[in-house]
Amino acid sequence: MSDIEAVHSILAAAPGAQVVVISLDDDPAYEIRAFASGDRGYVHAESASRDVAAAVRAVAGGARFGLVQARSRGLRSTRCDC
């Protein structure tokens, strides 16, 4: 099962869930598809030890967290208001 399929399955079972994906895929297009599928956070596995807690805090606070916005600022992952 892909990350995106997992998000669909989780949200089908628990529509109010706030999903943070940890993925090996750091392609911005894949992250955008994951956000479109309903996830609220996206962390690349390479930076997971540093970014998971921040992603969970951001998502719990109502924000999204991901790589696409971070790359535009030269960072790995960051909170975004998207």
N, C-alpha and C positions, 0 to 999 in steps of 0.2 A: 504494500500500500504506500502510495506517495504521501508526502507531507500534505498536499492539497486535499487528497482523498481523506486523509485522517482528520483534517479540519472539518470537512463536510460531515463525516461520521460523528465527530464530537458534537458539532452544533445541531445535528439532527436529534441526537440523544439528549442534549442539554442546551436548548436554544439561547439561554442567557450566559453561557460560558464565555470567558475571556481567554482566548487561546494565544499562547506564545509558542511559535515554531522555532526549534533549533534545527538547523539544516546544514548539510555539507555543501549545498548549492549557493554560491554567492553571486549568481547572475541577477542583476537588478530586475530584469523582466520576470524572473521566477518569483522574486519577492513581491512584485506588483500583483502577479496572479494569486499569490498566497493571501495578500491583503484583500483582493477582490473576492476570495473564497470565504472571507470572514475572520481571518486571524487578526489579532490586534498588535502582535509583536513578532518580530522576525530577528533572530540572532544567528549569525554564522557560527558553526561548531568551533571554528578556530579561535573565536573570541568569547566562547560561552562562559569560560571560567571567570571572565572579567565582566561580562555584560548581562548574564541571566538575571541577577538580582535587580539590576537597574531596569531591565525590561519588565519584570514582574511589578516593580513599584510604579513604573510609568503606566502600564496597562491598568493596574488596580486604581490608579488616580484618574482614569478616563482618557489618557493619551494613547497614542500609538508609539511603537518603538521599532526602528528599523535601520537598515543599511543605506537605502537609496538617498534619504535626506542627509545622512552622515557623510556619504561620499562627496556630496556637493560642497561640504565644508572641510574635506580632507581628514575626516575621522573614520573609525571603523563602524561603530554603531552608536546611535543616539536616540533620545526621545524626540518625537516629532509631534506637531499638532496638525495631523492630517486626517 
